Amino acid sequence: MNFEIYERERSRVAALRGRLMGGGDWRWRLKDHAGATIAPGDNYPTRSECERAVLLLKQEIAAAPITFL
């Protein structure tokens, strides 16, 4: 499995509007060995914030309990 961090592709107008309004262009996704997406991430305004979210997730995931609803 691996995490991918990527910038969302948008039109020039949408990209400009997003930058002016603080849009979230950076995302992450967790993929399995076959390349299928297991979990998509949220939108983050900067690459460093997106990377920080992935690193935090990697640290905390092993201790996460399973809750049945």
OpenMM code with the backbone's topology and positions (N, CA, C; nanometers):
from openmm import Vec3, app, unit

residues = "MET ASN PHE GLU ILE TYR GLU ARG GLU ARG SER ARG VAL ALA ALA LEU ARG GLY ARG LEU MET GLY GLY GLY ASP TRP ARG TRP ARG LEU LYS ASP HIS ALA GLY ALA THR ILE ALA PRO GLY ASP ASN TYR PRO THR ARG SER GLU CYS GLU ARG ALA VAL LEU LEU LEU LYS GLN GLU ILE ALA ALA ALA PRO ILE THR PHE LEU".split()
positions = [
    Vec3(0.0832, -0.1184, 0.0000),
    Vec3(0.0000, 0.0000, 0.0000),
    Vec3(0.0877, 0.1248, 0.0000),
    Vec3(0.0323, 0.2305, -0.0560),
    Vec3(0.1046, 0.3572, -0.0541),
    Vec3(0.0077, 0.4749, -0.0570),
    Vec3(0.0549, 0.5865, -0.0016),
    Vec3(-0.0197, 0.7109, -0.0075),
    Vec3(0.0270, 0.7891, -0.1292),
    Vec3(-0.0660, 0.8531, -0.1965),
    Vec3(-0.0339, 0.9457, -0.3049),
    Vec3(-0.0820, 1.0844, -0.2638),
    Vec3(0.0012, 1.1840, -0.2826),
    Vec3(-0.0358, 1.3231, -0.2608),
    Vec3(-0.0328, 1.3890, -0.3977),
    Vec3(-0.1415, 1.4577, -0.4308),
    Vec3(-0.1492, 1.5157, -0.5647),
    Vec3(-0.2266, 1.6467, -0.5617),
    Vec3(-0.2033, 1.7270, -0.6630),
    Vec3(-0.2762, 1.8522, -0.6786),
    Vec3(-0.3905, 1.8287, -0.7757),
    Vec3(-0.5082, 1.8677, -0.7369),
    Vec3(-0.6257, 1.8487, -0.8204),
    Vec3(-0.6148, 1.9329, -0.9465),
    Vec3(-0.6468, 1.8744, -1.0602),
    Vec3(-0.6439, 1.9467, -1.1869),
    Vec3(-0.7731, 2.0258, -1.2019),
    Vec3(-0.7568, 2.1535, -1.2371),
    Vec3(-0.8732, 2.2393, -1.2568),
    Vec3(-0.8468, 2.3318, -1.3745),
    Vec3(-0.9529, 2.3951, -1.4210),
    Vec3(-0.9372, 2.4934, -1.5280),
    Vec3(-0.8624, 2.6147, -1.4731),
    Vec3(-0.8100, 2.6977, -1.5607),
    Vec3(-0.7355, 2.8172, -1.5178),
    Vec3(-0.8230, 2.9109, -1.4346),
    Vec3(-0.9467, 2.9284, -1.4752),
    Vec3(-1.0367, 3.0189, -1.4032),
    Vec3(-1.0652, 2.9637, -1.2629),
    Vec3(-1.0946, 2.8350, -1.2546),
    Vec3(-1.1223, 2.7739, -1.1250),
    Vec3(-0.9987, 2.7757, -1.0360),
    Vec3(-0.8818, 2.7550, -1.0942),
    Vec3(-0.7584, 2.7579, -1.0164),
    Vec3(-0.7318, 2.8969, -0.9600),
    Vec3(-0.7529, 2.9986, -1.0407),
    Vec3(-0.7332, 3.1356, -0.9940),
    Vec3(-0.8328, 3.1694, -0.8834),
    Vec3(-0.9564, 3.1328, -0.9035),
    Vec3(-1.0584, 3.1592, -0.8018),
    Vec3(-1.0237, 3.0854, -0.6717),
    Vec3(-0.9766, 2.9623, -0.6830),
    Vec3(-0.9385, 2.8856, -0.5653),
    Vec3(-0.8220, 2.9473, -0.4902),
    Vec3(-0.7232, 2.9981, -0.5630),
    Vec3(-0.6084, 3.0616, -0.4980),
    Vec3(-0.6499, 3.1902, -0.4282),
    Vec3(-0.7374, 3.2664, -0.4909),
    Vec3(-0.7828, 3.3921, -0.4319),
    Vec3(-0.8710, 3.3686, -0.3092),
    Vec3(-0.9450, 3.2590, -0.3097),
    Vec3(-1.0378, 3.2328, -0.2005),
    Vec3(-0.9876, 3.1247, -0.1058),
    Vec3(-0.8621, 3.0827, -0.1213),
    Vec3(-0.8058, 2.9821, -0.0310),
    Vec3(-0.8581, 2.8424, -0.0563),
    Vec3(-0.8768, 2.8066, -0.1815),
    Vec3(-0.9314, 2.6759, -0.2168),
    Vec3(-0.8376, 2.5611, -0.1830),
    Vec3(-0.8935, 2.4434, -0.1674),
    Vec3(-0.8144, 2.3250, -0.1346),
    Vec3(-0.7780, 2.2461, -0.2578),
    Vec3(-0.6591, 2.2673, -0.3075),
    Vec3(-0.6150, 2.1993, -0.4292),
    Vec3(-0.5408, 2.0695, -0.4027),
    Vec3(-0.4930, 2.0466, -0.2809),
    Vec3(-0.4100, 1.9298, -0.2520),
    Vec3(-0.4917, 1.8218, -0.1841),
    Vec3(-0.4717, 1.6993, -0.2312),
    Vec3(-0.5458, 1.5835, -0.1801),
    Vec3(-0.4512, 1.4649, -0.1613),
    Vec3(-0.4975, 1.3662, -0.0864),
    Vec3(-0.4226, 1.2419, -0.0736),
    Vec3(-0.5191, 1.1259, -0.0979),
    Vec3(-0.4613, 1.0117, -0.1308),
    Vec3(-0.5392, 0.8879, -0.1424),
    Vec3(-0.4491, 0.7720, -0.1044),
    Vec3(-0.5081, 0.6690, -0.0449),
    Vec3(-0.4365, 0.5470, -0.0084),
    Vec3(-0.4720, 0.4418, -0.1119),
    Vec3(-0.3689, 0.3818, -0.1708),
    Vec3(-0.3906, 0.2811, -0.2752),
    Vec3(-0.3357, 0.1459, -0.2305),
    Vec3(-0.3994, 0.0387, -0.2776),
    Vec3(-0.3496, -0.0952, -0.2473),
    Vec3(-0.2426, -0.1351, -0.3486),
    Vec3(-0.1930, -0.2580, -0.3335),
    Vec3(-0.0834, -0.3037, -0.4194),
    Vec3(-0.1223, -0.3135, -0.5666),
    Vec3(-0.2523, -0.3296, -0.5937),
    Vec3(-0.2995, -0.3381, -0.7319),
    Vec3(-0.3296, -0.2009, -0.7919),
    Vec3(-0.3188, -0.0956, -0.7105),
    Vec3(-0.3432, 0.0389, -0.7609),
    Vec3(-0.4838, 0.0915, -0.7395),
    Vec3(-0.5684, 0.0122, -0.6724),
    Vec3(-0.7051, 0.0569, -0.6442),
    Vec3(-0.7049, 0.1514, -0.5243),
    Vec3(-0.7865, 0.2555, -0.5303),
    Vec3(-0.7968, 0.3493, -0.4196),
    Vec3(-0.8756, 0.2866, -0.3061),
    Vec3(-0.8146, 0.2830, -0.1881),
    Vec3(-0.8789, 0.2291, -0.0688),
    Vec3(-0.9477, 0.3406, 0.0094),
    Vec3(-0.8793, 0.4552, 0.0216),
    Vec3(-0.9343, 0.5676, 0.0977),
    Vec3(-0.8914, 0.6991, 0.0339),
    Vec3(-0.9881, 0.7861, 0.0049),
    Vec3(-0.9538, 0.9199, -0.0447),
    Vec3(-0.9455, 1.0176, 0.0717),
    Vec3(-0.8648, 1.1221, 0.0557),
    Vec3(-0.8515, 1.2234, 0.1596),
    Vec3(-0.9297, 1.3489, 0.1286),
    Vec3(-0.9241, 1.4414, 0.2223),
    Vec3(-0.9917, 1.5701, 0.2072),
    Vec3(-0.9093, 1.6650, 0.1221),
    Vec3(-0.9597, 1.7864, 0.1079),
    Vec3(-0.8895, 1.8931, 0.0363),
    Vec3(-0.8079, 1.9746, 0.1350),
    Vec3(-0.6868, 2.0109, 0.0958),
    Vec3(-0.5985, 2.0931, 0.1782),
    Vec3(-0.5473, 2.2090, 0.0938),
    Vec3(-0.5326, 2.3273, 0.1545),
    Vec3(-0.4907, 2.4436, 0.0774),
    Vec3(-0.3454, 2.4395, 0.0318),
    Vec3(-0.2608, 2.3654, 0.1040),
    Vec3(-0.1196, 2.3591, 0.0662),
    Vec3(-0.0713, 2.2151, 0.0665),
    Vec3(0.0356, 2.1922, -0.0056),
    Vec3(0.0955, 2.0594, -0.0113),
    Vec3(0.1462, 2.0175, 0.1264),
    Vec3(0.2063, 2.1105, 0.1997),
    Vec3(0.2611, 2.0763, 0.3307),
    Vec3(0.1516, 2.0369, 0.4301),
    Vec3(0.0355, 2.1010, 0.4246),
    Vec3(-0.0748, 2.0631, 0.5122),
    Vec3(-0.1280, 1.9245, 0.4770),
    Vec3(-0.1329, 1.8940, 0.3487),
    Vec3(-0.1770, 1.7621, 0.3037),
    Vec3(-0.0779, 1.6550, 0.3503),
    Vec3(0.0502, 1.6829, 0.3343),
    Vec3(0.1535, 1.5885, 0.3779),
    Vec3(0.1479, 1.5685, 0.5293),
    Vec3(0.1243, 1.6747, 0.6037),
    Vec3(0.1138, 1.6659, 0.7494),
    Vec3(-0.0025, 1.5755, 0.7891),
    Vec3(-0.1142, 1.5849, 0.7181),
    Vec3(-0.2302, 1.5003, 0.7465),
    Vec3(-0.1978, 1.3531, 0.7220),
    Vec3(-0.1265, 1.3237, 0.6145),
    Vec3(-0.0880, 1.1851, 0.5841),
    Vec3(0.0066, 1.1317, 0.6911),
    Vec3(0.1036, 1.2110, 0.7317),
    Vec3(0.1986, 1.1673, 0.8341),
    Vec3(0.1280, 1.1415, 0.9669),
    Vec3(0.0339, 1.2262, 1.0044),
    Vec3(-0.0417, 1.2057, 1.1269),
    Vec3(-0.1248, 1.0781, 1.1181),
    Vec3(-0.1877, 1.0572, 1.0048),
    Vec3(-0.2670, 0.9362, 0.9844),
    Vec3(-0.1800, 0.8118, 0.9962),
    Vec3(-0.0622, 0.8142, 0.9356),
    Vec3(0.0285, 0.6992, 0.9427),
    Vec3(0.0712, 0.6697, 1.0865),
    Vec3(0.0889, 0.7737, 1.1670),
    Vec3(0.1298, 0.7554, 1.3068),
    Vec3(0.0169, 0.6983, 1.3916),
    Vec3(-0.1044, 0.7429, 1.3698),
    Vec3(-0.2166, 0.7110, 1.4567),
    Vec3(-0.2974, 0.5882, 1.4146),
    Vec3(-0.2866, 0.5459, 1.2923),
    Vec3(-0.3750, 0.4422, 1.2388),
    Vec3(-0.3609, 0.3071, 1.3102),
    Vec3(-0.2424, 0.2708, 1.3513),
    Vec3(-0.2220, 0.1404, 1.4155),
    Vec3(-0.2962, 0.1310, 1.5478),
    Vec3(-0.3125, 0.2422, 1.6173),
    Vec3(-0.3777, 0.2413, 1.7479),
    Vec3(-0.5287, 0.2665, 1.7400),
    Vec3(-0.5801, 0.2880, 1.6210),
    Vec3(-0.7219, 0.3211, 1.6069),
    Vec3(-0.8096, 0.1982, 1.6355),
    Vec3(-0.9050, 0.2117, 1.7252),
    Vec3(-0.9950, 0.0994, 1.7536),
    Vec3(-1.0996, 0.0851, 1.6429),
    Vec3(-1.1583, -0.0308, 1.6354),
    Vec3(-1.2691, -0.0553, 1.5432),
    Vec3(-1.3978, -0.0371, 1.6209),
    Vec3(-1.4880, 0.0461, 1.5688),
    Vec3(-1.6155, 0.0710, 1.6339),
    Vec3(-1.7271, 0.0199, 1.5426),
    Vec3(-1.8113, -0.0675, 1.5973),
    Vec3(-1.9251, -0.1200, 1.5203),
    Vec3(-2.0481, -0.0387, 1.5562),
    Vec3(-2.1186, 0.0096, 1.4545),
    Vec3(-2.2391, 0.0895, 1.4773),
    Vec3(-2.3644, 0.0121, 1.4464),
] * unit.nanometer
topology = app.Topology()
chain = topology.addChain("A")
for resn in residues:
    res = topology.addResidue(resn, chain)
    for name in ("N", "CA", "C"):
        topology.addAtom(name, app.Element.getBySymbol(name[0]), res)
